[in-house]
Amino acid sequence: MEEQKEDTDKNYNSDEVRLKLRECLKDIEIAHSDPEEALYSCNTLKVLYDLLISQPPGYRDKLKALEHNLDSSTGIHKRITYYKTLVFILYLINYPRIEEHNLPSKVRYYLKKDFQNILELVSDDKSKFHTFNNYSFLSYMEKLGFSRIPLGCQDIIICGFSRRWIIQKSISRISEFIKLLVEMKGNKPLFELHHNPHRFRQFNPGGWQEVFQLGAQMLLQSPKIKGIFGVAWFFDPQIKEISPELYYIQELIESIGGHFFFVDESEFAKRDAFSLSRSRRVAYEEGRYVPRNYIAVIPRKALLDYYGLINARVN
């Protein structure tokens, strides 16, 4: 988990953002100053926008391929200017629309803060941030397009999980998995949890309670979503012995009515498990621990019932 600085206290207004946009448009020689006119007058911006908003299969790889081509054809500095331009355009178009979305008030608060956060982050010219290879940059660009929604220390996207993960790796628990699928009436669509790198300090017991409480409120307002799931190394039962300070997450999910299934052992699991803990790395080197990814799945009914929302009405 990559730690980023916490929420900015800076609040930009639309006039400040329009000024930043005009500076970028001048740099990439676009005459239009209106956000939507500028967007549709530049093919590069339009392609980036369409990939982020429509999200066709493999769109993240397509964004990275486009980035590589831009670096080759225009240079890194100009490519970064395109990215900043798109940030400012998306902000000006979508920030006023946050209130139009049917979101819990605390979720709207977090979303507005993240719209402000990305403005603060793109004010820095460091090329290490302005790249779709940077998880933080990609996640904030997705929030600007409303495809990713913050719930505190975690974000959610609408997705589904592969049945093959469990069928191939947890054969002994097939009956439990089938029962879960019957209960949820399928494996999609669900809210998928993703780490929010900008609220690392909220990665604690209270923060995770908030994640699932807001997730329940989101489910209440999204009747077609079947539940919440996530894949992470800290859902591994080994954590109870190796890093007991993180076991509270599994305990909370179990108390809600969630299920855990083995997914895989991967370099990503090792990277994330070792990133903030030397003790886990040492345990691995001594042969006492192998980082493994597990999927945690919480059915819709279980989460709504846990927070007393099972019979609540949608506002």
N, C-alpha and C positions, 0 to 999 in steps of 0.2 A: 504494500500500500504506500503510494507516494504521498508525502505530506505536502500540502500547499498552505500558504498563509490563509488566515481565517477571513470571514466576511469583511469587506471594506466598509469604512464609515462614510466614504465619499458617496454622495448622491448626485448624479449628473442630471441635468434637465435637457429637454429636447433641443433647446437652442445651442447648448454646448456640443451636443452630439452632431447636430447639423453642421456646425463649424468644423468639427473634426472630419466629417464626411466630405465637405467641400475641399479641404486640404488634400485628402486622398484622391478625390476625383481629378483634381488638378494634376496630381503627380502621375496618374495613369491616363491623362489626356482625355477625359470624358467631360463633355460640355454640360450635360444635364445635371442639375443640382437636386431635383426632386428624387427621393429615394426609389420609387417604382420606375420612373422614367430612366434613371441611371441603370437600374438593374436590367431592364429589357433592352437597353441600347448597347450592352457589352456582352458578347457571347461567353467570355470566360466567367463573368459573374453569374450569368443565367445558368450555365451548366453546373456550377458549384451549387447554386440555389436549388435547382431541380433535383440534384442528387441528395441534398440534405433534407428536402421537404418530401419528395416522393419515396425515397429510400428503396430503390429497386434491389433485387437480390445481389449481394456482393457489393453494395454501394460503398462500403468503407474501403475496400480494395480499389474501387474505381476512383475514389477521392485521392488515395495515395498515389495511384498511377498518374492522375492528372497533375498532382503536385510535382511529381518527378519531371513530367513534361514541361511544366511551367518553369521549373528551375533551369532546365536545359535551354528553353527558348527565350525566357525573359530575365533570368537571374533571380537569386533568392530575394533581394531587396524588393523588386517589383512584385514578386509573388506574395510576399508578406503584405505589401500595400493592397493587393487584391483582397487578401483575407481580412484586413482591417476594414476595408470598404464594405465587404459583405457583413461584417459584424455591425457596423453603424447602420447599414440599410435594414437589416433584420431587427435591430433594436427599435428604430423609428417606426417600422411597420407593425411590429408585434407587441411592443411594450404596452401600447394603449389597449390591445386586445386581451390582455391577461384577465381583466375584469369580466370579459365576455365568456370565459371558460367556466364551466361548472366545477369549481375546485373548492375544497375546504379553505377557510380563511387563513389557516397557518401555512397551507401549501402555497396559496397565492403570495403570502409574505415571503416564503423562501424563494419562490420563482422570481419575484421582483428583485430580491437581493442578488440572485445569480445573474440577472440581466445587468445589474450594476457592477457585479464582480468582474464580468468579462470585459467591460469597458475599462476598468482599472488595469486588468492584466494585459490588454492589447496596447495600452499606452507605453509599455516597455517594448523596445525593439529587439529583444533577445530572440534569435531565430530558434532556440531550443523550445520555446513555447509555441510559436506560430507554425505548427506543423500537425498534420493529421496523424502522424506517428506518435504524437503526444496525447495520451489518454485524457488529460485534463482539458486540452484545447478542443478535442473532438466532443467531449461530453458537454461542454458549454455551448458549442455550436448547435448541438442537437437540442439543447434547452431553448435556444433562440428560435428554433423552429417548432417548439412544443412537442417534439417526439420523445423527449426525456423530461421527467417531472421530479423535482427534489422533494424528499420526505425527511429532511434533516441530514443525518450522516449517510444516508443511502438515497439513490435515485431509483426511479422505476421507468421501464419502457414496456410497451405491450408486445408480448412475444409468446412463445410456447417452448416446451422442452421436448427433446427427442426420446421416444419410447425405447430406442435401441440402447441408450445409456444404461438403463436399468435392466432390460431384458438380457443384454450381453454380459453385464458385470455383476448382477445381483440375482443369479438364478435361484438361489435358496429363498428369495423373498418375492418371487413372482406373484404368488397369491395375494400378498399384501399390496403389491403394486396394482394388480388388476382390480382389487377392491377399491383402491384409491381412485383409479380412473373411472370406475362405475359411479362412485360418489360424486366426482367432479363433472361427470359426463364429458370426458375428453381431456386432452393435454394442451389445449389452446382455445381461445386466447387467455393468457394470464399476465399479471404484472411480474416482470423480472427485476430482481434487485441488482443494483450495481453500486459499487463504492463511490461515494461523493468525496473527491480528494480535497475539497475546499472546506469541509467541516470535520476535520480530523478530531478536534477536541470533543465533539459530540459522540464519538465512538466509545460509548460507555453504557452501563445498564439503563440509565434514564433515556439516553439517546435512542437505544434500540426499542425501548417501550414506545417512544414517540413514533419511530418508523412504522411499527405495526398498528398503532392506533390511527395514524394518518392513513396508512394503507387500508385499514378497515373502512374509514370514511370515504376513501376513493372508491372502494368496491361498492359501497352503498350507492354512490352516484354513477356507477358503471355496471349496470345489471348483467351485461353479457360477459364480464370478466369472471373466470372460474376460480380464481385464487391468486396466491402469490408464491413465487419460487425464487431460489437463488442457488448459485453454485460457488462454493468457496472451500478453501483449505481448513478454515476454522469451524466448519460443520462436521469435521472428522471426529469420531469418538475418541481417538488418541489424545485429543486436546485436553481431556479431563486429567490426564497424567502429565503431559508434556507442558501445557500452558494452562493450568487450572484457572488463572485469572480471566481467561476468555470463555470458560465453559458456561458462563451465564447466558450466552446467546443460545446455545443448544437447549438449556433448561427452559428458557422463555418459549422457544419454538415448540418444545415438547408440551409445555403447559397449555399452549394455545390449541394444540391438536395437530401439529405438523408431523411430517414423516421425513426420514433421512435415507438416502440410498447412495451407494458408492458409484462414482463416475470414472475416475482415472487417477493415475500417477503421472505428473507432467512436469516439465521444466517451469511452467508458469506457476504451478503449485509451490515448487521449491523457491522460486524467486520471491513470491509474495510472503511465504511463511518465514523466510530468512530476512526479509527487508528490514524489519524492526526488532529482531531478536537474535542475539548471538547464541543464547542458550538453545534455541531450536536448531541452529546450524551445528552446534557442538553435538547435540543429541543425534543428529543425522550422521555426522562424521564418526561417531562412536557406535553407529549401528543400532541405536535405540529408537530411532524415529525416521519414518519416510513420509514426507508430506503427500497427502492424498486429497483430491477434490471429492466432496460429497454434494449432492443436491438436496436441498431442503424444500419441501412442498407443503404449503398450508392451504387446505381447501377453503373456498369462499365461506361456506356455512360456519366452519370452525372459527374463522377469524371474526366474522360478524357476531357470532354468539359470545365469544370471549370478551368482546367490548360492549356487549349488551345492545347490539344494533340489529339483531336478527329480525326483529319486527318493526324496525324504524322505517319511516317513510323517506323517500328521496325528496330533498328540498327543491 
